[in-house]
Amino acid sequence: MACCRERIRDAAGAGMNHDDQVTIASLNLHGGLDRRGQSFDVEAACHYLKADIVALQEVWHPDGQPDPLAPPARALGAEVKHASLVAHSSLDRLRVGPSTAPGAWGLAVLTVLPITGYHVVDLGRAPWDPCRRAAQVCTVTTPGGKPLRVVNTHLTHRYISLVQLRRLVRLLAGGPDPTVIAGDLNMPRAFTRAAAGYADAVRGRTYPAHRPLVQLDHLLAGRRLAGLDGEVLDPVGSDHLPVRAQFSVG
């Protein structure tokens, strides 16, 4: 873990951008645990991503404890938006890690760009899935003054993720703002073609982090967006690898 922290501190990355190029990163935090159930440094991971907007999935917030994303948000000068998917549960009940005190489980977006609109859309619950799935829809203003809609989601692993992706695309249809769908979609890249009008800005295997076999984590660019320099990043502790890309807003 020490070498991981050193790599995180030393990472150059894309950094904050100017004009109408915006950097977006996505990471499934796995509750802040590695594949062996040991904690990793979530704050250092957020710094390593070096993005204007960070989409996070499987965020764990123990009841009665400070927000674990508050320190990285303060350090980055970012605003945090949370969407709880499960309340008063535990990591063992969620089948993520060892038994814990109760907490909230869900999604979060960190953004250094000003938020002009925000809401959460329900994507339904798959059979035998421990929680309903949802997406955070966050509209921000780029440094050049243009609107950009960033949608953070974590789709089900219970075989109907394609149904939820198509439902999400329908719910987003008709909006005037260029849109990026970010998150753990629980499907290989070829299946993301089900998101009509969107193209994956990142190509590379992301899961499992110690021996990547498949890409489950994506940044899908809608119309009026060009994805630049998309990449899969090095491990930060989670069982998923982060993804990051720059987007030019047309």
Helices and strands as residue ranges (DSSP letters): H 2-10, E 21-28, G 30-32, H 42-49, E 53-62, H 70-76, E 79-89, E 103-111, E 115-124, E 133-141, E 147-154, H 161-172, E 179-184, G 189-194, E 199-200, E 217-221, E 225-232, E 243-249
